[in-house]
Amino acid sequence: MVESWQDLLVSIQDISLLDVIPQIAVLVCAGMAAFYLHRLIARLTAADSLGVRHFTQRTIQRLAFPISMLLVVLLGRASLAALNQGHWALDLAVPLLISLALIRILVYMLRKGMRSGPLVKASENVIGILIWLVVGLHLVGLLPGLLVAMDSLAFSVGDLRISLLAVIKLLLLMGLLLVVAIWLSGMIDRRLSRLPYLSPGAAVGFSKVSKLVLIAVAALSVLNLVGIDLTALAVFGGALGVGLGFGLQRIASNFISGFILVFDRSIRPGDVVSVGEKFGWVVALHARYVVVRNRDGVETLIPNENLITTEVINWSYSDPNVRLKIPVSVSYSDDVERAMAIMLEIAREHPRVISDPEPVCRLTEFGDNGIHLEARVWVADPQAGFGSVSSDINLEIWRRFKQEGITIPFPQQDLYIKEAPAK
């Protein structure tokens, strides 16, 4: 290990080319072998998997490169030692590769605790490389000198001295504690969602509160660790109040409305709702919006404030059962009672129609072109949609009416000519 920049330069001058070439050859061979093995394992584990198997496959994939390279380096170091050749570079590569393997696993475990997304996946490699570079600088003895150089780049504002090192420490501590807070909140969220005696709405509420508390504690802890007086937050609170008054009131309104929706249990995950022209079931409740998915698979993000201030139809608020009305007309010359009996039979045979409340058929009106009947059925799964139920019943009514000779009339008009026009 070297102690300073000068020691490093002196050490480089004392290096013999005959010692460097074999070690470089070993490192190149180790890198090529590790890269090939990493690609091979990536192809073998490319198939989709879930649960523990998925975690194990991804862990092996992340360990493949450093561990395989480490094994080749250890073999090369033993060979050079047997030939009385220098192997100082390989001695340095061993702890670097071990630290790389440990860092990759640690960062991957932290990422698994957060919500998956392209940004999170991309930041995994960046964070891992940054941590590994810091560890590498420490192992080669360059970190203390670099810290002193960054601390010397500073300026003062009153009694407060701000240096590049202090800013980097603040950012790193903030990032680290926020990642830990989000990771813990993700674990709490998954744990609450698995509790059978806790409703989905209550689970979302507790999850939001825990996430907010953990992030607030992380932010206050960072400010305390870097020596910032927490009484200065009073000034920040006043500035935040002015900001809310001028331009952030909608964001604050949506945020507070989200907590109202969770705790008054008016909207819960899985509810079937209609908001204006939007119809679907609630997929997730977030701090700013609610995700509603329709039968086409289209997800609409509705601001929480809209659900508080506008009229919302919750089809499954207190009872998931929903009634459907299926109108049918028959001719005046047909047996109306037989037609109603057929409609009831068809309704009872449908697998999604429940028996309690039982289906009924009503004669609603004597129309101009026929007698209007209406089958009224109940379904217990509105999130599956209503179109398939109406279509199936209407299609079977058409078939049965044709078999029974019952006519479904269409609009028609009779035209009477009192006298022929003069020629």
C-alpha positions in Angstrom: 0.0 0.0 0.0 1.1 3.6 -0.7 0.7 6.4 1.8 0.8 9.5 -0.5 1.0 10.7 -4.1 4.8 10.9 -3.8 5.0 7.4 -2.6 2.9 6.3 -5.5 5.2 8.0 -8.0 8.3 6.5 -6.4 6.6 3.0 -6.5 5.8 3.4 -10.2 9.4 4.2 -11.0 10.7 1.1 -9.2 8.3 -1.2 -11.1 10.1 -3.6 -13.4 8.6 -4.3 -16.9 9.3 -8.0 -16.5 7.0 -8.0 -13.4 4.2 -6.1 -15.0 3.7 -8.1 -18.2 2.9 -11.5 -16.6 0.5 -9.8 -14.2 -1.2 -7.9 -17.0 -1.6 -11.1 -18.9 -3.2 -12.8 -15.9 -5.6 -9.9 -15.4 -6.6 -9.8 -19.1 -7.2 -13.6 -19.2 -9.2 -13.4 -16.0 -11.3 -10.5 -17.4 -12.0 -12.4 -20.7 -12.9 -15.6 -18.8 -15.1 -13.7 -16.4 -16.9 -11.8 -19.2 -17.6 -15.0 -21.2 -18.9 -16.8 -18.1 -21.1 -13.7 -17.2 -22.6 -13.7 -20.7 -23.2 -17.5 -20.5 -25.0 -17.3 -17.2 -27.0 -14.3 -18.4 -28.3 -16.4 -21.4 -29.1 -19.4 -19.2 -31.0 -17.3 -16.7 -32.8 -15.2 -19.3 -36.1 -17.0 -18.8 -38.7 -15.3 -16.6 -38.9 -16.6 -13.1 -40.5 -15.5 -9.8 -39.8 -15.4 -6.1 -36.8 -17.0 -4.6 -35.7 -18.6 -7.9 -35.6 -15.2 -9.6 -33.6 -13.7 -6.7 -31.2 -16.6 -6.8 -30.6 -16.3 -10.5 -30.0 -12.6 -10.5 -27.7 -13.0 -7.5 -25.6 -15.6 -9.3 -25.6 -13.4 -12.4 -24.2 -10.5 -10.5 -21.6 -12.6 -8.7 -20.4 -14.4 -11.8 -18.0 -11.8 -13.1 -16.1 -10.8 -9.9 -16.0 -14.4 -8.5 -14.9 -16.0 -11.7 -12.3 -13.3 -12.3 -11.1 -13.7 -8.6 -10.6 -17.5 -9.1 -8.5 -16.9 -12.2 -6.5 -14.2 -10.5 -5.8 -16.4 -7.5 -4.7 -19.2 -9.8 -2.4 -16.8 -11.7 -1.0 -15.4 -8.4 -0.2 -18.9 -7.2 1.5 -19.7 -10.5 3.6 -16.5 -10.5 4.6 -17.1 -6.8 5.7 -20.6 -7.7 7.9 -19.1 -10.5 9.3 -16.5 -8.1 7.7 -13.7 -10.2 6.3 -10.5 -8.7 2.5 -10.5 -8.1 1.9 -7.2 -6.2 -0.8 -6.1 -8.8 -2.7 -9.4 -8.3 -2.4 -9.0 -4.5 -4.2 -5.7 -5.0 -6.8 -7.1 -7.4 -7.9 -9.8 -4.9 -9.5 -7.4 -2.3 -10.9 -5.2 -5.1 -12.7 -8.2 -6.6 -14.0 -9.4 -3.3 -15.3 -5.9 -2.5 -16.9 -5.6 -5.9 -18.8 -8.9 -5.3 -20.0 -7.7 -1.9 -21.0 -4.3 -3.1 -23.0 -5.7 -6.1 -25.0 -8.0 -3.8 -25.6 -5.2 -1.3 -26.8 -2.7 -3.9 -29.0 -5.4 -5.6 -30.7 -6.2 -2.2 -31.3 -2.5 -1.6 -32.9 -2.2 -5.1 -35.1 -5.2 -4.5 -36.6 -3.3 -1.6 -37.8 -0.5 -3.8 -40.3 -0.2 -6.5 -39.0 -1.5 -9.8 -38.4 0.9 -12.6 -36.0 1.8 -15.4 -34.3 4.5 -13.3 -33.9 2.3 -10.3 -32.4 -0.5 -12.4 -30.0 1.9 -14.2 -28.9 3.5 -11.0 -27.9 0.1 -9.5 -24.7 -0.2 -11.6 -23.9 3.5 -11.2 -24.1 3.3 -7.4 -22.2 0.1 -7.3 -19.4 1.5 -9.4 -19.1 4.7 -7.3 -19.0 2.7 -4.0 -16.4 0.4 -5.5 -14.2 3.3 -6.7 -14.2 4.7 -3.1 -13.2 1.3 -1.7 -10.5 0.9 -4.4 -9.0 4.3 -3.6 -9.0 3.4 0.1 -7.2 0.0 -0.7 -4.5 1.7 -2.7 -4.0 4.4 -0.1 -5.2 7.4 -2.3 -8.4 8.2 -0.5 -6.9 10.3 2.4 -5.0 12.6 -0.1 -8.1 13.0 -2.2 -10.2 13.9 0.8 -7.7 16.6 1.8 -7.7 18.0 -1.7 -11.6 18.2 -1.8 -11.7 19.8 1.7 -9.3 22.5 0.6 -11.8 23.6 -2.1 -14.0 25.7 0.2 -15.5 29.1 0.7 -17.1 30.7 3.8 -20.5 32.3 4.2 -20.4 34.1 7.5 -19.4 31.5 10.1 -20.3 28.6 7.8 -17.5 27.0 5.8 -18.7 25.1 2.8 -16.3 22.8 1.1 -16.5 20.3 -1.8 -16.0 17.5 0.7 -18.9 18.7 2.9 -21.2 19.0 -0.1 -20.4 15.5 -1.3 -20.8 14.1 2.3 -24.2 15.8 2.5 -25.4 14.4 -0.8 -24.0 10.9 0.0 -25.6 10.8 3.4 -28.9 12.1 2.1 -28.9 9.5 -0.7 -27.9 6.7 1.6 -30.5 7.4 4.2 -33.3 8.1 1.7 -32.5 4.7 0.0 -32.6 3.0 3.4 -35.9 4.8 4.2 -37.5 3.8 0.9 -36.2 0.2 1.3 -37.7 -0.1 4.8 -41.0 1.4 3.7 -41.1 -1.1 0.8 -40.6 -3.9 3.2 -43.4 -2.6 5.5 -45.7 -2.2 2.5 -45.2 -5.8 1.3 -45.6 -7.0 4.9 -48.9 -5.1 5.4 -50.3 -6.2 2.1 -49.9 -9.9 3.2 -51.8 -9.4 6.5 -55.2 -11.2 6.0 -57.0 -9.2 8.7 -56.0 -5.8 7.3 -58.1 -4.2 4.6 -56.4 -3.0 1.4 -57.3 0.6 2.2 -55.9 0.4 5.7 -52.7 -1.3 4.4 -52.2 1.6 1.9 -52.8 4.2 4.7 -50.3 2.6 7.1 -47.8 2.2 4.2 -48.1 5.9 3.2 -47.7 7.1 6.8 -44.7 4.9 7.5 -43.0 6.0 4.2 -43.6 9.7 5.1 -42.2 9.3 8.6 -39.1 7.4 7.5 -38.3 10.0 4.8 -38.8 12.8 7.3 -36.6 11.1 9.9 -33.9 10.5 7.2 -33.9 14.1 6.1 -33.7 15.4 9.7 -30.9 13.0 10.6 -28.8 14.1 7.6 -29.2 17.8 8.6 -28.2 16.9 12.1 -25.2 14.8 11.0 -23.8 17.6 8.8 -24.1 20.1 11.6 -27.0 22.2 10.3 -29.1 23.9 13.0 -32.6 22.4 12.9 -34.0 25.8 14.1 -33.3 27.0 10.6 -36.1 24.9 9.5 -38.5 27.6 10.8 -37.3 29.9 8.0 -37.7 27.0 5.5 -41.2 26.3 6.8 -42.1 29.9 6.2 -40.7 29.8 2.6 -42.6 26.6 2.0 -45.8 28.2 3.2 -45.3 31.1 0.8 -44.6 28.6 -2.0 -47.8 26.7 -1.2 -49.8 29.9 -1.3 -48.5 30.9 -4.7 -48.0 27.8 -6.9 -48.0 24.5 -5.0 -51.5 24.6 -3.6 -52.7 22.0 -6.1 -49.9 19.6 -5.3 -50.5 20.0 -1.5 -54.3 19.6 -2.1 -53.7 16.3 -4.0 -51.3 15.1 -1.3 -53.7 15.8 1.5 -56.7 14.4 -0.5 -54.8 11.2 -0.8 -54.6 10.7 2.9 -58.3 11.6 3.2 -59.3 9.0 0.6 -57.2 6.4 2.5 -58.5 7.1 6.0 -62.2 7.7 5.2 -62.1 4.4 3.1 -64.3 5.9 0.4 -62.0 4.6 -2.4 -60.1 1.4 -1.9 -57.9 -0.8 -4.2 -60.2 -3.1 -6.1 -63.3 -0.8 -6.1 -65.2 -0.3 -9.3 -65.7 3.4 -9.9 -67.0 5.9 -12.4 -65.5 9.3 -12.5 -67.1 11.4 -15.2 -66.7 9.4 -18.4 -64.1 7.2 -16.9 -65.1 3.7 -15.7 -62.8 1.0 -14.3 -61.5 -0.5 -11.1 -59.0 1.1 -8.7 -55.5 -0.5 -9.1 -53.4 1.6 -6.7 -53.6 4.7 -4.5 -50.6 7.0 -4.6 -49.7 10.3 -2.9 -50.9 12.4 -5.8 -53.2 10.3 -7.9 -55.3 7.2 -8.1 -54.8 4.6 -10.9 -58.0 3.4 -12.5 -57.8 0.7 -15.2 -60.7 0.0 -17.6 -61.6 -3.2 -19.4 -59.3 -2.2 -22.4 -56.3 -2.3 -20.1 -55.9 1.5 -20.3 -54.8 3.0 -17.0 -56.1 6.5 -16.1 -54.3 8.6 -13.5 -57.0 10.7 -11.7 -55.8 13.4 -9.2 -56.9 12.8 -5.7 -58.5 16.2 -5.5 -60.9 15.3 -8.2 -62.2 12.3 -6.2 -62.8 14.5 -3.2 -64.5 17.5 -5.0 -66.5 15.8 -7.8 -69.2 13.2 -7.9 -67.8 9.6 -7.9 -69.9 6.5 -8.5 -68.4 3.6 -6.4 -70.1 0.5 -7.7 -68.6 -1.6 -4.9 -68.6 0.8 -1.9 -70.7 -1.2 0.5 -71.8 -4.1 -1.6 -70.0 -5.6 -4.6 -73.3 -6.8 -6.2 -74.4 -4.8 -9.2 -77.7 -5.1 -11.1 -77.9 -5.2 -14.9 -81.0 -4.5 -16.9 -81.5 -6.3 -20.2 -84.4 -5.0 -22.3 -86.1 -7.1 -24.9 -89.3 -6.5 -27.0 -91.8 -9.2 -28.2 -94.6 -9.0 -30.7 -98.2 -8.5 -29.5 -99.2 -11.8 -31.1 -96.7 -13.8 -29.0 -97.1 -15.5 -25.6 -95.6 -12.9 -23.3 -95.6 -15.2 -20.2 -93.6 -17.8 -22.1 -91.2 -15.2 -23.3 -90.6 -14.0 -19.7 -90.1 -17.6 -18.5 -87.5 -18.2 -21.2 -85.6 -15.0 -20.2 -85.6 -16.1 -16.6 -84.2 -19.5 -17.5 -81.4 -18.0 -19.6 -80.5 -15.5 -16.8 -80.3 -18.2 -14.1 -78.1 -20.4 -16.3 -75.4 -17.8 -16.8 -72.3 -18.5 -14.6 -71.8 -14.9 -13.5 -75.4 -14.3 -12.5 -75.9 -14.8 -8.8 -79.0 -16.5 -7.2 -79.3 -14.0 -4.3 -80.8 -11.6 -5.2 -82.5 -13.8 -7.8 -83.1 -12.7 -11.4 -86.5 -11.3 -12.2 -88.3 -10.4 -15.4 -90.7 -7.4 -15.7 -93.2 -6.2 -18.3 -92.3 -2.5 -18.4 -94.4 -1.0 -21.2 -96.8 -1.6 -24.1 -94.9 0.1 -26.8 -95.8 1.2 -30.3 -94.2 -1.7 -32.0 -94.3 -4.4 -29.3 -94.4 -5.3 -25.6 -91.3 -4.2 -23.7 -89.8 -6.8 -21.3 -86.8 -6.4 -19.0 -84.6 -9.0 -17.4 -82.9 -7.8 -14.2 -79.9 -9.8 -13.0 -77.2 -9.4 -10.4 -73.5 -10.0 -10.7 -71.0 -10.1 -7.9 -67.8 -9.2 -9.8 -68.2 -5.8 -11.5 -64.5 -5.5 -12.0 -64.8 -8.2 -14.7 -67.1 -5.9 -16.7 -70.8 -6.1 -17.7 -70.6 -6.3 -21.5 -70.0 -10.0 -21.6 -73.0 -10.8 -19.4 -75.4 -8.7 -21.4 -74.0 -10.1 -24.7 -74.3 -13.8 -23.6 -77.8 -13.4 -22.3 -79.0 -11.4 -25.4 -77.5 -14.0 -27.7 -79.1 -16.9 -25.9 -82.5 -15.0 -25.9 -82.2 -14.6 -29.7 -81.6 -18.3 -30.1 -84.4 -19.5 -27.8 -86.9 -17.1 -29.2 -86.2 -18.4 -32.7 -86.7 -22.0 -31.5 -90.0 -21.0 -29.7 -91.3 -18.9 -32.6 -91.3 -15.7 -30.6 -90.8 -12.6 -32.7 -88.7 -9.7 -31.7 -90.4 -6.8 -33.5 -88.7 -3.9 -35.3 -90.0 -0.4 -35.7 -92.6 -0.2 -38.6 -95.2 2.3 -39.8 -98.3 1.9 -41.9 -98.9 4.5 -44.7 -102.5 5.2 -45.7 -103.2 7.1 -49.0 -106.6 8.7 -48.8 -106.8 9.5 -52.5 -104.6 9.1 -55.5 -103.0 12.2 -56.9 -104.6 13.6 -60.1 -103.0 12.7 -63.3 
